[in-house]
Amino acid sequence: MASVEGHLANLRSLRVRHGLRAEALLPDLALIGLIDDTIDAAETALQLLETERPYRAYAMVRVAFEAAQRLLILGTADDHIAVGTRAWLYYQAKDAVLRGGEDVSIRAAEDQLVAIWQSRFPSAAAVVLQERNQLAQRKRGAPDNFLGENLASSIGQAYQKIAAERGTTVPAGALEMNSAIYRSLCRDTHACMRIEPISIRVDSEGFVEIDSRPRYKAEVELAVRAGLATSLSEAVIAVEFRLNQRQQALAIGAKERLSLAAPARRSDYLPDFGAYIVGIGAGHTTLVFPDLPIQLLYGLPDGALSCSATTTRDGLNYIATFDFRGDARGKVLKLIEGQFPNLTPKLEEIAEGTRIDMQRPILCTVTALVGRVQVTDMETFAPLVVVDVVSALEPE
């Protein structure tokens, strides 16, 4: 079983891999926000364990638990766009109430986000209106969450979906255990009387002395780590499920686009590896290239870096195009800087036409997903979007 620190590292990695996509901007913001809340609460709980009052970590474990439970619902939702938008609107409205009213700057930021989303998802404004109405129509006295209902049944459905995908079954008593954990955490996360007498003495003047049950650090740490391990593992499972669903949808779209695209390719071009992966129905898989030689990187119009390499499958040679974006772009630049200190440009300087031409190739282990099919006058290809890159010469 992975440690709390191992779960945390995994969740941080999944957060980077998921990122924010323009075509699902508000739902992705809700998901990323809950991931951040889970990570932040877990890290704070671990820090509180090292203080004189380690039991105060229970409050942060509860936050991590609640965020992870909501991640399960959001990550496994059949309609991620609708449910994710409703969640984002709910948290925005909740924040406005706590601020004492809606801030003009908050509304301006929302308008900007919706406009960006609309540019890649034409139904964005309609979805926002629909889900805002859904929130407004909640029954008076309904549970205070973005679903407006008791989350237990939704959590149960999430467990069923994850188990079905994994070919397993939900352990008996899983929901009951969640309820028990939540009740236990609630006991230490509200202002209340915390005196637990183990002995009481009354002197001749009527003064009472009470000895309270001590809070042993080892006992607290065991409970805190158990709670965090449960919450973090569920958060990891939820994000992995969502990523898998997203990649499968992208793979289906890529295959449809590939089938409609004319097979244009210059006679001196090798067939594209990404298109080959999409064509055989494996566009949803994660690809690992353990010893990829990188010697020439060039900038794309959106500031990403790209390189190409040949690979062989079933006796045929293919050309694979790798796009480095976001965290992966920063990682590959750091690897280059380690071997060629004077060659690496700053991130803000990367633009179309930027070239990073090294004297010798650096060997990297690259993890990538198939991106969207691109069609030009000369070729049809699917770039491999890099989600992680490390030196192949050093242990990961």
N, C-alpha and C positions, 0 to 999 in steps of 0.2 A: 504494500500500500504506500502511495506517495506521501511524503511529509507535507506539512502545511506550506513550508517554503517551496517545495516542488510544485504544489498546486498553484501557488502564487506566480511562480515563474512561467508556468504553462499558460495561466490566464493572461498575463502580460503579453506573452507572445501571440496569443489568439486575438487580443485586442488590436495589436499592430496589423495582424493579418486581415482582420475584418475591416478596419478602417471605416471611412465614411464614403459612400458612393452617391454621386449627384442624383442618380435615378431613384434613390430610396432615402433621401436626405433626412427628413424628419424622423421616420422610423429608425434609421441608423443612429441618429442623435440620441434617441431614447435608449436604444440598446447599449451604445457606448457609455452613456451616462450611468446606467446601472452597473456596467462592468467597472467603471471607475469608482463608484460608490462601494462596490464589493471589495476591490483591491485596497482602497484607502482605509476602509474600516478594519480590514484584516491586518494591515500593516500597523495601524494605530493600536489594535488589541495586543499585538506582539510587543509593542513598545511599552504599553501599560503593564505588562507582566513583569517588567524589570523595575517597577516603582515600588514604593512602600505599601501601596494599596492595589495589588494586582487584581483584586476582584472587580475593580472599576472597568476592567477589560470586557466584562460581560455586556456592557452597554454597546460596545463596538461589535461584539459578536452578534448581537441582535440585529444591528444595522446590516451587517454582512449577510445574515440569514434572510432578512426580509428582501434585500436587493437580489439575492440569488434566486429566491422563490419567484420574484417577478421576472427575472431573466428566463426562468424555465417557461413561463407563460408566453413571454414575448418571443423567445427563441424558437418555440415549437408552434406558434400560431399558424393556422391554415392560411389566413390572410394577413401576412406580415405587414403589408402596407397600411391596411385599415387599423389594425390593433396597435401597431407601432405609432401611427399618427395620433391616435386617441391617447396613448400613453404620454406622448410628448406634450400634447395640448393640456392634459390633466396636470402634469408637473409644472408647466408654465403658469397655469391658472392658480395652482396651489402656491407657487412662489410669489405671485402677484398679491394674493391675499395676505401672506406673511409679511410682505413689504408694506402693507397698508394701502394697497391700490395698484392698478396697472401703471407702470412707468412708461412714459412716451418712448424712451429709448428701447425698452423691451419690445414694444409693438413694432417699432421701426426695424429692429433686428429680425423679428418674426417675418415681416413683409419681405425683407431681403432674402431670408432663407427660403420662403415659399417661392419667390421669383426664380431663385437658382434652381430649386427643385422642378419648377414648372418648365424650365428650359430643357430638361432631360426627361420629364415625366408630365406630359400634357394634362393629365387628369389631376394634378396636384391640388389646385385650388378647389376643385369639386370634392376631393377626398377630405380636405381640411374642413370645408363647410359641413359635409356629412358627419364627420366625427365630432365636430363641435356641437352639432345638434344632438348627437348620441349622448354626449356628456350632459347637455342641458336637460334631457328627458329622463335622467335618472330619478328613480322614486325617492321621495323624501324619506330620510332615515336609512337609505341604502349604505352598505359598507363603503368606507372612504378609500377607494382605489380606482384605477382607471377602468376597471370592468364594472364597478358598481355592484359587486356581488361577492359572496363569500368565495375566497380564492381556493378553498380546499378541493372543490370538484374540478376546477381548472388545473390545479397542480396534479391531481389524479390523472386527468387526460394527458397532461404533458408526460408523465411517467409512462403511460401506455404507449404513446407515440415513439418515445425513445426506445422502449423495450422492443417494440415491433421492428424498428429499424435495425436493432442489434440482434434480433432473433432470440430474445430472452423474454422473461416474464418479470413483472413488478414484484419485488419481495413482499411477502405477506406482512401486513402491519406497517407499511412504509408511511402512509398518511398519519396513522396514529402516533408513530414515532416523531414525525414532524411536529404534531400538535404538542406532544410532551416536551420536546426541545424548546418550542416557542414559549410554553408556559414557564418552563424553568428559567429561561432567559429574562422573561418579563419580570420575574420576582426581583431581580437585581438591577433592573433598569428604570425603576420608578422611585420617586421620593417616597420613603415609607419609614416605619419604625424598624430598625435593624437589630434591636437588642434581642439576643437569644439566650436567656438565662440558663446557666448550668448550676448556679448556687445563689441563694439569697440570704443575706444576713441583716438583722435589725438590731441596732444598739439600744441602750437604755433611754436615749433621748428620742427614739423613734426614727432615726436616720436609717435609710435603707442602702445597703451596698449590694450590687449585683455583679457577679462574674459572668461575662458573656462567652459563648462558644467562640474560640479563636478561628480565624480564617487561615488555614494552612496554605502556603504558597504552592506546594506540590499538588495539593488537591485542586486548587483553582486553576493552575496551569494545565493539568490533565483535562479538566472540563472545557477550558477555553480552546485548547488545541483540538479537542474532539469536535466541538461546535464549528470551529473554523474549517477543519478538514471536510466536514459534511457540506458546509455552505460553498466552499471553494470548488469542491469536486462537482457539485451540481451546477455551479456557474460554468465550469469548463465544459461539461456535457451539453449544457444549453447552447453555448456559443458554437461548439463543434457541430451540433445539429443544425443550427442556423446556417453556418458556413457551407455545410454539405448540401443543404436545400438550395442555397443561392448558386453554388457552383453547378448543380444539376440543371437548374433553370437556365443558366448561362450556356451550358453545353447543348441543351436542346435548341436554344435560339441560334447558337453558332452553327449547328448542323443544318438547320433550316436555311440560314443565310448562305452557307456553303453550297447547298443543293441548288440555290437560285442563281449563284454567281457563275459567270462565264469562266471557264478554266483558262483564263488568259495567263500566259507565262512566256517570258522570252526564252528562246531556244537554248540560251547559254545559262539559264537559271536551273538550279536543282529544285526538285519538288519540296514544298514546305512541310516541315515536320509537324508544326502545330495543326495545319490543315489535315495532315494524315491522322493525328490523334483524334481530332474531331470526327473525321470520316469513319473511323472504326468504332465510334460510340464510346470513346474513353475520355471525352472532353471534360468530365467532372473529376478526373483523378488528379492527385498531387504527384508531380514528377520530380525526381531527384537526379541530379547530374553530379557525381562525386568528384570528378577531376576535370572540370571545365576550364580550358585555357582562355584567359581574357587578356588580350593585348591591345585592342583598339575599341574604344567606346566613343560614340558620337551622340550629340545632343539632339533631342526631338523638339518640335515647336512648343510643347507644353512643359519643357524643362526636365523631362525624364532623360535617362541615359539608355543607350541601346547598344547591343553587340550581336554578332552572329557567329555561329560555329556549325561545323558539319557533324552529323551523327548518322549511324548506320542502323537500319532495322531490316531484318529478313533479307540481308544481302544487298539492299538498296541504300544509296546515299541520299540524305536529306539535308536541307539547310534549316537551322533553328534560329529564330530571332528572340533575343532575351531583352525585355524591358525592365529597367531598374527604376522604381518609383518610391517615393516616401522613405520609409525606414530602410528599405533595401538599397536605395540610392546612396543614402548616407553611409551605410555599411561598406559598400563596394569602394566608395571614395576613401574611407578610412583604411581599407586594406591596401589601396594604391599608395596612399600617403606613407604607409609604413615602409614601403620599398622604394618609392620615388617621391621624396618629400617636396621637391620643387616642381612637380608636375601637376598636382591636384588643384583644380580651380575651386573657388568658393561656390556654394550652392546657388547663390543668387546670380552668379555669372554664367550659369549653364543655360544655353539657349540653342536654337536650331543652328547648326553649323559648328558647334563646339566639338573639338576633337581631343581625345586623350589617347595619345599614341605612345605606348611604352616600348622600351628597348627590348624587352623580353616579356613573355606572357607570365601572368600570375595564375597559379592553379587554385581554383575555388570549388567548394561544394555548394551547389545552387539548388534551392527548392523553388519550384515554380508551378503556377496554374495556367491553363490555357486561357488566353484573353479573347476578345471579340475578333471575329473574322474581318479582315481588312481587304478591300477590293480596290486595286489601282488599274491603270491602263496596261501595266506590264505583268502584274501578278495578283494572285489571291493568296493571302496568308493569314495565319493566326499567331500573333506574338505570344511568347511565353512570359507571363507577368511574374517576376521574381518576388517571392514572399520572404526569402531568407537567403543570406549568402555568408559563408565563413571560409577562412583559409583552409585549403585541403591539406596543408602541410602541418597544421597544428590541431591538437585535440579540441573538440567543440566544448 
